[in-house]
Amino acid sequence: MRQIIIAGNWKMHKTQTESLEFLQGFLSHLEDTPEERETVLCVPFTCLNFMSKNLHGSRVKLGAQNIHWADQGAFTGEISGEMLKEFGINYVIVGHSERRQYFGETDETVNARLLAAQKHGLTPILCVGESKAQRDAGETEAVISAQIEKDLVNVDQNNLVIAYEPIWAIGTGDTCEAAEANRVIGLIRSQLTNKNVTIQYGGSVNPKNVDEIMAQPEIDGALVGGASLDPESFARLVNYQ
Ligand SMILES: O=C(CO)COP(=O)(O)O
């Protein structure tokens, strides 16, 4: 059985005070959510301590948005698995397209970060996806396939989540057709040795399209940016039909 995971990626949003306001609005909506559905919030580093205390005893799991491959060292501005582990978090996003685009992340560094996450007992959420130009040039399959191959060298597929996030669908309101996301996710799965890896779709998931996306047979969850910032809208996503 593949685990269903609905994860919010808050990116660089919310202070500690705002994260408390979110929780006050959000947690009460989870009472009727099916037990087997995992709910995750990947929050800024500055909210981890506070969120970890406030989520204790709740069914919401916590995640970070990046991890360095070294345990410590002269890496200004980075964060290590040893540091993250202290907050009792379960997940960490690795290789998000915004990290690849703005912060020089390569398939090699993504691979090193995935290995570090697993070494520290965290489940990495690996993001892959093609740009608009790559899609228009008919390169989607080749791009995704190369990312999967390079990123997953020596990675344990028994402790892994993958998110297919077409870059052109992120934050644009321009969702990938559910059937097309399903097709690409099927291609990703065909490349894996563990066919039970949870593979999410990400890119403008919102309360209007979540039911159709989650009805697709290959799609095991969602990685949500904008719509995870509002408690009511994220609750609606977690409670998809
Ligand atoms: O990048 C994303 C999640 O990691 C998707 O962001 P949006 O849901 O805002 O499109």
The ligand as an ORCA input file, in Angstrom:
! r2SCAN-3c Opt
* xyz 0 1
  O       6.269     24.707     -5.140
  C       5.254     24.215     -4.705
  C       5.282     23.307     -3.540
  O       6.572     22.910     -3.243
  C       3.941     24.521     -5.305
  O       3.626     25.841     -5.035
  P       2.140     26.383     -5.368
  O       1.190     25.394     -4.736
  O       2.085     27.739     -4.757
  O       2.025     26.377     -6.851
*
